Amino acid sequence: MKYMTFISELRKNDLIIFSLIDIENLFPEENVKTIKNNLGRWVKEGLLIRMRKNLYELAQPGFKSGIPDVYVANKLYAPSYVSLETALSIYSMIPDIAIHVTSITTRATREFKNKYGSFFYRSCQKKAFTGYRLMGYEGFKVLIADREKAMVDFIYFSLRQRKILDFEEERFEKDLIARLEWDRAIKYADLFNLRTKNKLSELKDWAGC
C-alpha cells in the first residue's frame, strides 16, 4: 500500500480521523500486519498522528481544518453517539454551550482529553443504545441523539448522579421542550426505568403539554 494511494482513498471517503478497522475496510486485500507496519512508519515520519491505540489523524497541513469536537467524539470511542448536555445544547434546548462533549456508549464509562477538548462517555445497556441518527454538522457526518433521546438520556444519568433534577435550575427552553414528540420520548424512557419515566412525565407537565 503506497502512501499516495492511501491518501487518495482517505480523501475519497472523507476520512480525516480513522481507525485501523476503517483502513482494513478500505484495503481488504492488504495484510493486517502490513497495514499496521505502514501506519506505524507514517506516524514516525510525521505523516500521521496516533490519537490513541488504532486511531489516527492525518498530519498533512491543509488537508482539512476545523474538525468539530463532536466528530472527534464519534471516532475516539466507538460505538458511541453524542447526547446529554452536548446534544441538548446543539438543539438549543439548554442555553449554555457544553464545555465538553458528552456521549453514550455500550462500552465502559471513560473520559479522554486531547487537543480537541474533553470527552465524557456514559455507559448504557445495549437495549437503550438507540434513538440516534447520522446528522450533518459543520460539513461532517456525526451520530447524534434525536431530541427526545437526548432528553431522556439526560434525565436518566442526572437522576443517577443526584437525587433532585430541577427543570428551572437546568434552564430548559420550555417552548422547545413542549414540541418534543412525547410518545417517542416515553418509549425511550421505558428502556431505562420507572424513575426516568416518572421524571419525564413531570417534565411534560412542567412544559404545559
QUILINDA-V69142 format. One record per pair of residues at least 6 apart in sequence whose C-alpha atoms are under 7 Angstrom apart, sorted by the first residue. I is the first residue (numbers start at 1). GAP is how many residues later the second one is. Records with the same first field share a line. If there is no record, write none. Layout:
I->GAP + GAP
This chain:
16->41 + 42
17->39 + 40 + 41 + 58
18->37 + 38 + 39
19->35 + 36 + 37
20->34 + 35
24->8
42->6
43->6 + 7
46->13
47->11 + 12 + 13
48->8 + 9 + 10 + 11
49->7 + 8 + 9 + 10
50->6 + 7
51->6
69->47
70->12 + 31 + 72
71->69 + 71
73->46
74->6 + 7 + 68 + 69
79->26 + 27
80->23 + 24 + 25
81->22 + 23 + 24 + 51 + 62 + 63 + 64
82->20 + 21 + 22 + 61 + 62 + 63
83->19 + 20 + 21 + 61 + 62 + 67
84->18 + 19 + 66 + 67 + 69 + 70
85->13 + 17 + 69
86->12 + 15 + 16
87->57 + 58 + 63
88->6 + 62
89->6 + 7 + 8 + 9
93->79 + 80 + 83 + 84
94->77 + 78 + 79
100->17 + 18 + 19
101->17 + 18 + 19
102->17 + 18 + 19
103->17 + 18 + 19
104->17 + 18 + 19 + 20
105->16 + 17 + 18 + 19
106->17 + 18 + 19 + 20 + 23
107->16
108->15
109->12 + 13 + 14
110->10 + 11
111->8 + 9 + 10
112->6 + 7 + 8
113->6
127->64
128->63 + 64
131->14 + 15 + 18
132->11 + 12 + 13 + 14
133->10 + 11 + 12 + 13
134->7 + 8 + 9 + 10
135->6 + 7 + 8 + 9
136->6
148->32 + 33 + 36 + 37
149->36 + 39
152->33 + 36 + 37
155->41
156->40
158->7
159->6
174->33
177->30
178->29 + 30 + 31
186->11
189->7 + 8
190->7
